[in-house]
Amino acid sequence: MALVGLSCGALAKADPTDPTPAPPAPVTILPPAPPSAPPAAEAPATPATPAPPAPDGAAPATPPPAPPAAEAPATPAPPAPDGAAPATPPPAPPAAEAPAAPATPAPPAPDGAAPATPAPATPAPDGAAPPAPAQVHKYVAFGDSYASAPFQDPVDDPSEWCRRSFSNYPSKVAEAYGLERGTAFLDLSCSGGTTYGLTSVVPGGLGWGGQPTALIDSITPDTDLVTITMGMSNDTLSAVLFRGCGGGNCQAKVEGTQQLADMNEFMQRVTDTTAEAAKQIHQIAPNAKVLFVGYLRSGAGWCEAWGAYNADDAAYIDALQARTNEALKAAAAQSGSQYVDVNTHGDHGVCSEEPWVRGDGSHSGAPMALHPTPEGHAAVARDVLNALGHP
């Protein structure tokens, strides 16, 4: 849009007796303003100073154009109508500010100016999206009776060996990935299984028979998932807890056993043996994800569900479970593996409203005393699947 300016030469004083009207002031056409003005300085443009009033009887003088603002010229005010006082031009509007959010488009540009290009959207921060699900085609599960769930029918065949339940947490993980038992899914959890059996042949425990080979022999280069829940059956610990203590004597019974006299050394053996096994697994199957899955804790509080165990026994057993979990967590760190904490869902101990661990019991019921309930196995399976990024 072109700007029109009026010349500002000296005006002769009009003769009131002369009938001839004064000639109009010459009109000068200014070049058009640039299509888009760059941003103005932070201070607003200085308004143009109005011209002094014309002498009596003379045509009012047209005010000169307003001085330009920094970098961008201000638009001059239009000429005042005949006989009227010239209007003071308003200050130039400030430049439009950039939008606050990167993804929000800029506000409309002033008339004639090119619209601003919006900035690209900022990518989602780390952790905003869940990890991509791990691809699992062959899964091997190692564990003791906490993993095998020997009294949750139906169980595998031959049942006289380990009685692995088809509803234990390894089975639920395999089911989520559609893995066939016996080929793509090998459940080698077993009652009485120890961490020593991961890399060597050992006899079974609790009367369930032995294992024919070292468990690690089942790992092949195409194995891509291994879970380990072991430690509490080492050195007859589980046998003492389930068959030899109660009434407040659990700590004395456990630590009175030669192999369990020094619990610091016991826990160190759990860490060392499982860490070494995990390192060997990584060598055999470089792409395998090795998960150390912790023990559900029974809780330190006492209630009738504990049965023959008293409050001291309950506190001691819960502390042993916590220490074993720490030993497994250390093994995961030492071997470049991952620890899965299964005790992050509030209180689900023996005395809770929704127990995931059974209290006192016998080997004739399901589940065994101090072992996960079916709901507990389902919860552990969810934690494992979450660790794998499975939806």
C-alpha positions in Angstrom: 0.0 0.0 0.0 1.6 3.3 -1.1 2.1 6.1 1.3 1.0 9.6 0.3 2.9 12.6 1.7 2.2 16.3 1.4 5.0 18.8 0.7 6.0 20.9 3.6 7.3 24.1 1.9 6.7 27.5 3.4 3.2 28.8 2.9 2.6 32.5 1.9 0.1 34.4 4.1 -3.2 34.6 2.2 -4.7 38.0 1.3 -8.2 38.1 2.7 -9.2 40.5 -0.1 -7.9 38.4 -2.9 -10.7 36.1 -4.2 -8.3 33.8 -5.9 -8.0 30.6 -3.8 -4.6 29.4 -2.8 -3.3 26.7 -5.0 -3.3 23.2 -3.4 -0.1 21.8 -2.0 1.7 19.5 -4.3 1.3 15.8 -3.7 4.2 13.4 -3.6 3.8 9.7 -4.0 6.2 7.7 -1.8 7.4 4.2 -2.7 5.5 1.3 -1.2 6.5 0.0 2.2 8.4 -3.3 2.3 6.0 -6.3 2.4 7.2 -7.5 5.8 8.9 -5.4 8.4 11.5 -7.1 10.5 10.8 -7.1 14.2 10.8 -3.7 15.8 13.1 -2.9 18.7 11.7 -3.6 22.2 10.8 0.1 22.7 7.7 1.2 20.7 8.3 3.7 17.8 8.3 7.4 18.8 5.1 9.0 17.6 5.3 11.7 15.0 5.3 15.3 16.3 2.2 17.1 15.0 2.7 20.2 12.8 2.0 23.6 14.3 -1.5 25.1 13.6 -1.8 27.0 10.3 -2.1 30.8 10.5 -5.6 32.3 10.6 -7.4 31.7 7.3 -4.8 29.6 5.7 -5.2 26.0 4.8 -4.0 23.8 7.6 -0.6 22.4 7.2 -0.3 18.8 6.6 1.9 17.0 9.2 5.0 15.4 8.0 5.3 11.6 8.0 6.2 10.1 11.4 9.9 9.3 11.8 10.7 5.6 11.3 11.0 3.2 14.2 14.1 1.2 14.5 14.6 -0.7 11.2 10.9 -0.5 10.4 9.3 2.8 9.2 6.2 3.9 10.9 3.1 4.6 8.8 2.4 8.4 8.7 -0.9 9.8 9.8 -3.4 10.8 7.0 -3.9 14.5 6.4 -6.4 16.3 8.6 -9.6 17.4 7.0 -9.9 21.1 6.1 -10.2 23.3 9.1 -9.7 20.5 11.6 -6.7 20.2 13.9 -4.3 17.5 12.7 -4.6 14.2 14.5 -1.7 12.8 16.3 -0.7 9.5 14.7 -0.8 6.6 17.1 2.4 4.8 18.0 3.5 1.9 15.9 2.2 -1.5 17.2 4.8 -3.7 18.7 6.0 -6.7 16.7 4.2 -10.0 17.3 6.0 -12.2 19.8 7.1 -15.7 19.0 4.7 -18.5 20.3 5.6 -19.9 23.7 5.3 -23.6 22.8 7.4 -24.9 19.9 4.5 -27.0 18.5 2.0 -24.1 18.5 1.8 -22.2 15.2 2.7 -18.5 15.3 -0.1 -15.9 15.5 -1.3 -14.3 12.2 1.3 -11.9 10.7 0.4 -8.2 10.3 -1.3 -7.1 7.0 1.0 -7.7 4.1 3.6 -9.6 6.0 4.6 -13.2 5.3 3.4 -15.6 8.0 6.0 -17.0 10.3 7.0 -20.7 9.9 6.1 -22.7 13.0 8.9 -24.5 14.8 9.1 -28.3 14.6 7.5 -30.2 17.5 9.7 -31.3 20.3 10.2 -35.1 20.5 8.7 -37.0 23.5 11.0 -37.1 26.5 12.7 -40.3 27.5 10.4 -42.7 29.3 7.2 -41.2 27.8 6.6 -44.2 25.6 7.0 -47.8 26.8 9.9 -49.8 25.4 9.3 -51.9 22.3 8.3 -55.5 23.3 11.3 -57.9 23.4 11.2 -60.6 20.7 11.1 -63.9 22.5 11.4 -67.2 20.5 13.1 -69.5 23.0 12.6 -69.2 26.8 14.4 -71.2 29.5 13.2 -70.9 33.1 15.4 -71.9 36.1 14.1 -71.9 39.7 13.3 -73.7 42.9 9.8 -74.5 44.2 9.0 -70.7 44.4 9.1 -70.8 40.6 7.8 -74.3 39.9 4.7 -74.2 42.1 4.6 -78.0 42.7 1.1 -78.1 44.2 -0.8 -75.9 41.7 -2.4 -78.5 39.5 -2.2 -79.3 36.7 1.5 -80.3 36.7 3.8 -81.7 34.1 4.8 -85.3 33.5 6.7 -87.1 35.0 5.1 -85.5 38.0 7.3 -87.5 40.5 10.4 -85.4 39.4 9.6 -81.7 39.8 5.9 -81.3 39.5 6.1 -78.1 37.6 2.7 -76.3 37.5 1.2 -75.3 34.2 0.1 -72.1 35.9 3.4 -71.0 37.5 4.8 -67.6 36.5 7.2 -69.1 33.8 4.2 -70.8 32.1 2.3 -67.5 32.1 5.2 -65.6 30.5 5.5 -68.3 27.9 1.8 -68.2 27.2 1.9 -64.4 26.6 4.5 -65.0 23.9 2.7 -68.0 22.4 5.7 -70.3 23.1 5.2 -74.1 22.9 6.1 -76.0 26.0 9.0 -78.4 25.5 10.4 -76.8 22.4 10.3 -73.0 22.4 9.7 -73.0 26.2 11.7 -75.1 28.6 10.6 -75.0 32.2 13.5 -76.4 34.3 12.3 -75.0 37.6 12.2 -77.7 40.3 11.4 -78.1 44.0 14.7 -78.1 45.9 16.6 -76.6 42.9 19.8 -74.8 43.9 22.1 -72.3 42.3 24.8 -74.9 42.3 22.8 -76.9 39.8 23.0 -74.2 37.3 26.5 -75.2 36.2 26.8 -78.7 37.7 24.8 -81.9 38.2 23.3 -82.0 41.8 20.9 -84.3 43.5 17.3 -83.0 44.0 15.9 -81.8 47.2 12.8 -82.4 49.4 12.4 -85.9 48.0 11.6 -84.8 44.4 14.6 -86.6 42.7 17.7 -85.2 41.0 18.3 -83.4 37.8 20.0 -85.3 35.0 22.3 -82.6 33.7 23.6 -79.2 34.6 20.8 -76.7 33.9 23.0 -74.5 31.7 23.4 -77.3 29.2 19.9 -76.5 28.1 21.0 -73.0 26.8 21.6 -72.8 23.1 22.8 -69.9 21.0 19.2 -69.1 19.9 17.9 -68.7 23.5 16.7 -65.2 23.9 15.1 -65.2 27.4 16.2 -66.8 30.7 14.6 -66.3 34.1 16.3 -67.3 37.4 14.5 -67.5 40.8 16.9 -69.4 43.1 18.8 -69.2 46.3 16.5 -70.1 49.2 16.9 -73.8 48.6 20.7 -73.6 48.8 22.4 -75.5 51.6 19.2 -77.0 53.0 17.7 -73.6 53.9 14.3 -74.4 52.6 14.2 -77.8 54.3 14.9 -76.1 57.7 12.3 -73.4 57.1 9.5 -75.7 56.0 10.1 -78.8 58.1 12.3 -77.9 61.0 11.2 -74.7 62.7 8.3 -72.9 64.3 7.2 -71.6 67.6 10.0 -69.0 67.7 13.0 -71.2 67.0 13.5 -70.6 63.2 16.5 -68.4 63.5 18.2 -70.8 66.0 17.4 -73.7 63.7 18.7 -72.1 60.6 21.8 -70.6 62.0 22.5 -73.7 64.0 22.9 -75.6 60.8 26.6 -75.9 59.8 26.2 -74.6 56.2 24.0 -71.8 57.4 25.9 -70.6 60.4 27.2 -67.5 58.7 24.4 -65.9 56.7 26.7 -63.3 55.2 28.7 -66.1 53.6 25.5 -67.9 52.5 24.2 -64.9 50.7 27.6 -64.3 49.0 27.5 -67.9 47.7 24.0 -67.2 46.2 25.4 -64.1 44.5 28.6 -65.7 43.2 27.0 -68.9 41.8 24.1 -67.2 40.1 26.4 -64.4 38.7 28.8 -67.0 37.3 25.9 -68.9 35.7 24.5 -65.7 34.1 27.9 -64.9 32.6 28.1 -68.3 31.0 24.6 -67.9 29.7 25.6 -64.6 28.0 28.6 -66.4 26.4 26.5 -69.2 25.0 23.6 -67.0 24.0 24.8 -63.5 23.4 21.4 -62.1 22.5 19.7 -63.7 25.6 18.0 -61.4 28.1 18.7 -62.8 31.6 16.3 -61.8 34.3 16.8 -62.5 38.0 13.3 -62.6 39.4 13.0 -61.9 43.1 11.0 -63.8 45.8 7.6 -62.5 46.9 8.1 -61.6 50.6 5.7 -63.0 53.2 5.7 -59.9 55.3 6.9 -59.4 58.9 3.5 -59.0 60.6 1.9 -61.9 62.4 -1.6 -63.3 62.2 -3.3 -66.6 62.5 -2.5 -67.5 58.9 1.1 -68.0 60.0 0.0 -71.0 62.0 2.9 -72.7 63.8 5.2 -69.8 63.1 5.2 -67.1 65.7 5.9 -63.3 65.2 9.6 -63.8 65.6 9.6 -66.5 63.0 7.6 -64.4 60.6 10.0 -61.4 61.0 13.1 -63.7 60.5 11.7 -65.4 57.4 10.7 -62.1 55.8 14.2 -60.8 56.4 15.8 -63.9 54.8 13.6 -63.4 51.7 14.7 -59.7 51.6 18.4 -60.6 51.9 18.1 -63.3 49.2 16.6 -60.7 46.9 19.5 -58.4 47.5 21.9 -61.3 46.7 20.1 -61.9 43.4 20.1 -58.1 42.6 23.9 -58.1 43.2 24.3 -61.1 40.9 22.4 -59.3 38.1 24.6 -56.2 38.4 27.8 -58.3 38.4 26.8 -60.3 35.3 25.2 -57.6 33.1 21.7 -59.0 33.6 18.5 -57.4 35.0 16.8 -57.8 38.3 13.0 -57.9 38.5 11.6 -56.5 41.8 8.3 -58.3 42.5 7.6 -56.5 45.8 6.6 -53.0 44.5 2.8 -53.4 44.7 2.1 -52.6 48.3 1.4 -55.2 51.0 0.5 -58.6 49.7 2.1 -60.7 52.5 0.6 -63.5 54.5 -1.6 -61.2 56.6 -2.7 -58.7 54.0 -6.2 -58.4 52.6 -5.0 -59.8 49.2 -2.2 -62.2 50.1 0.1 -63.4 47.3 2.0 -65.7 49.7 0.6 -68.5 51.7 1.2 -68.8 55.4 1.6 -72.1 57.3 0.7 -75.3 55.5 1.7 -78.8 54.6 3.0 -80.5 51.5 -0.4 -81.9 51.0 -2.0 -78.6 50.0 -1.6 -76.0 47.3 0.4 -73.9 47.5 3.2 -74.9 49.9 3.7 -72.9 53.0 5.4 -69.5 52.4 5.1 -70.0 48.7 3.3 -67.8 46.1 -0.4 -68.3 45.7 -1.9 -68.5 42.1 -2.5 -64.8 42.4 1.1 -64.3 43.4 2.3 -66.2 40.3 0.1 -64.1 38.1 1.5 -60.9 39.6 5.1 -62.1 39.2 4.4 -63.0 35.5 3.1 -59.4 35.0 6.3 -58.0 36.4 8.4 -60.1 34.2 6.4 -59.1 31.1 6.6 -55.5 32.1 10.4 -55.8 32.3 10.4 -57.2 28.8 8.2 -54.3 27.5 5.4 -56.7 26.7 2.0 -54.8 26.4 
